[in-house]
Amino acid sequence: MWPRYCVERDWGNKDLIIPMICTCDILLSDIGVHQKKYGKYGIGLNKSWSKKCGFTPVLYVSDKSDIYNRLNNYAKEKLIQPILRNRDVIDEEYLLYYVKRTVGTDADREYLGMERKPKFINEREWRFVPKDFAPLYFAPKGKGQDIDCNRLSIITQNCTLKLEPQNIEYIFIDNEGERLQLIKNIERIYNKYSAVDLKVLTSKIISNEQMTKDF
């Protein structure tokens, strides 16, 4: 798993561009709302493994709170060049890597194609940020999507997390018609893992049709 640069919109009249891997700690019964925003395919990770890797819940803040105002003003007034986390001090610079609004902005709503602003707090996001120094970049408000995040992500190509079959709890697909093809694809990596590992992995495939019926 490769921590890649992603855009967090509208902090201090800037769009922040942060290296991360994001997961959501939500129930299967709630996954439908999440899929409408982000797509119908995904991987469910083992939570204990995620904790060992350093994933942590993000800090959700209301845009009416003092901590939001403090971080927003810091981004507006003092964020004038790419920054590196100071791992010895928990300060505004450090927190910007892990903070998120409880409710998204109009820019988030438009990007996700939603009628209303997304309630990010319902996603219960857990985030992994590389321990090695990886700069936080920024762009003017509304221009974050213009940044080539693929090019920036070369910085973190050596900060990957190795995901083994036993660390996977679910593999999400759209419909049952895709199951056989995915099983065939999994079987093609037989030379990397044992037959038992691959059989267990194929048993973890779950489709939206299943979830609609069973959950």
C-alpha positions in Angstrom: 0.0 0.0 0.0 1.5 3.3 -1.2 0.9 6.5 0.7 -0.1 9.0 -2.0 -0.6 12.7 -2.0 -4.3 13.7 -1.6 -6.0 17.1 -1.5 -7.8 18.4 1.6 -9.7 21.4 0.4 -9.9 24.9 1.8 -7.7 25.4 4.8 -6.7 29.0 5.3 -7.6 29.9 1.7 -5.4 27.0 0.5 -5.8 23.4 -0.6 -3.5 21.2 1.4 -1.8 18.3 -0.3 -0.9 15.6 2.2 0.7 12.1 1.8 -1.6 9.5 3.3 -3.4 6.2 3.2 -7.0 6.5 4.3 -9.4 3.9 5.7 -12.8 4.1 7.3 -13.9 2.4 10.5 -17.5 1.8 9.5 -20.0 -1.1 9.8 -20.8 -3.2 6.7 -24.4 -2.1 7.1 -23.3 1.6 6.6 -21.1 0.9 3.6 -23.7 1.9 1.0 -23.5 5.6 1.8 -19.7 5.4 1.6 -19.8 3.6 -1.8 -22.0 6.3 -3.3 -19.2 8.8 -2.6 -16.1 6.8 -3.4 -17.1 3.8 -5.6 -18.2 0.2 -5.2 -14.8 -1.6 -5.0 -12.5 -1.8 -2.0 -10.6 -3.9 0.6 -11.5 -4.4 4.2 -8.4 -4.4 6.4 -7.7 -6.1 9.7 -7.9 -3.4 12.3 -5.2 -4.8 14.6 -2.8 -4.9 11.7 -3.7 -1.3 10.8 -3.0 -0.1 14.3 0.4 -1.8 14.3 1.2 0.0 11.1 0.5 3.4 12.7 -3.0 4.2 11.4 -4.9 6.5 13.7 -8.3 8.3 13.7 -8.1 11.7 12.2 -8.9 14.7 14.4 -12.4 15.9 13.4 -13.0 19.6 14.1 -16.0 21.8 13.7 -15.5 25.0 11.7 -16.9 26.9 14.7 -14.4 25.6 17.1 -11.3 27.3 18.5 -9.0 24.6 17.3 -10.3 24.9 13.8 -9.7 28.7 13.9 -6.2 28.2 15.2 -5.3 25.7 12.5 -7.1 27.6 9.8 -5.3 30.8 10.7 -1.9 29.0 10.8 -2.5 27.7 7.3 -3.5 31.1 6.1 -0.8 33.2 7.7 2.2 30.9 8.2 2.0 28.2 5.6 4.1 29.9 2.9 6.3 27.0 1.8 6.1 23.2 1.9 6.4 22.0 5.4 7.9 18.9 7.1 6.5 17.4 10.2 8.5 18.1 13.4 8.2 14.6 15.0 9.3 16.0 18.4 6.6 18.6 18.8 2.8 18.3 18.4 2.0 21.7 17.0 -0.2 23.2 14.2 2.2 22.1 11.5 2.0 18.5 12.8 -1.8 18.5 13.3 -2.5 19.7 9.7 -1.5 16.2 8.6 -4.2 14.6 10.7 -7.1 17.1 10.9 -10.4 17.1 9.0 -13.6 19.0 9.1 -16.7 17.3 10.5 -18.6 18.5 7.4 -17.0 19.2 4.0 -17.1 22.4 2.0 -19.0 23.2 -1.2 -15.9 22.2 -3.1 -16.0 18.7 -1.5 -19.7 18.5 -2.4 -19.0 19.4 -6.0 -16.0 17.1 -6.3 -18.0 14.1 -4.9 -21.1 14.9 -7.0 -23.3 15.2 -4.0 -26.4 17.3 -3.4 -25.3 18.2 0.2 -22.0 18.8 1.9 -20.5 15.5 2.9 -20.6 14.6 6.6 -17.0 13.5 6.9 -17.3 12.6 10.6 -19.6 9.7 9.7 -16.8 8.1 7.8 -14.7 7.6 11.0 -11.5 8.0 9.0 -8.2 6.4 10.1 -5.1 7.8 8.4 -1.6 6.6 7.9 1.1 9.3 7.3 4.7 8.1 6.5 7.0 8.3 9.5 9.8 9.5 7.2 9.8 13.2 6.4 7.3 13.7 3.6 6.4 17.4 2.9 2.9 18.8 3.2 2.4 20.9 0.1 -0.4 23.3 -0.8 -2.1 25.2 -3.6 -4.3 28.3 -3.7 -7.9 27.6 -2.8 -9.7 25.6 -5.5 -6.4 24.8 -7.3 -5.5 21.6 -5.4 -7.0 19.4 -8.1 -4.6 21.0 -10.6 -1.6 19.6 -8.8 -0.1 16.4 -10.3 -0.4 14.2 -7.2 1.0 11.2 -9.1 4.3 13.1 -9.6 4.4 14.2 -5.9 3.8 10.7 -4.7 7.1 9.6 -6.1 8.5 11.1 -2.8 6.7 8.4 -0.8 7.3 5.4 -3.1 9.7 3.9 -0.5 7.2 4.3 2.4 4.9 1.5 1.4 3.1 -0.9 3.8 3.2 -4.6 2.8 -0.3 -6.0 2.8 -0.4 -9.8 3.2 -3.5 -12.0 2.5 -4.0 -12.5 6.3 -4.3 -8.8 6.8 -7.4 -8.7 4.5 -10.9 -9.1 6.0 -13.0 -8.4 2.9 -12.7 -7.8 -0.9 -15.6 -5.7 -2.1 -17.0 -6.1 -5.7 -20.0 -4.7 -7.3 -22.0 -7.8 -8.3 -21.9 -11.6 -8.3 -21.0 -11.7 -12.0 -17.5 -10.4 -11.1 -16.7 -13.0 -8.5 -15.4 -15.7 -10.9 -13.1 -13.4 -12.7 -11.7 -12.0 -9.5 -11.0 -15.6 -8.2 -9.1 -16.3 -11.4 -7.1 -13.1 -11.0 -6.2 -14.1 -7.4 -5.2 -17.6 -8.5 -2.6 -16.0 -10.9 -0.5 -14.9 -8.0 -0.1 -18.5 -6.8 3.7 -18.2 -7.0 3.8 -15.6 -4.2 1.5 -17.2 -1.6 0.4 -20.6 -0.5 -2.6 -22.3 -2.0 -4.2 -22.1 1.5 -3.7 -18.4 1.7 -5.3 -17.9 -1.7 -8.3 -20.1 -0.9 -8.9 -18.1 2.3 -8.5 -14.9 0.3 -11.2 -15.9 -2.2 -13.6 -16.7 0.6 -13.4 -13.1 1.7 -15.0 -11.7 -1.5 -18.3 -10.0 -0.9 -20.5 -8.3 -3.4 -22.9 -5.3 -3.1 -25.7 -7.7 -4.0 -24.8 -9.8 -1.0 -24.7 -6.8 1.3 -28.0 -5.5 0.0 -29.6 -8.8 0.7 -27.9 -9.8 4.0 -27.2 -6.5 5.7 
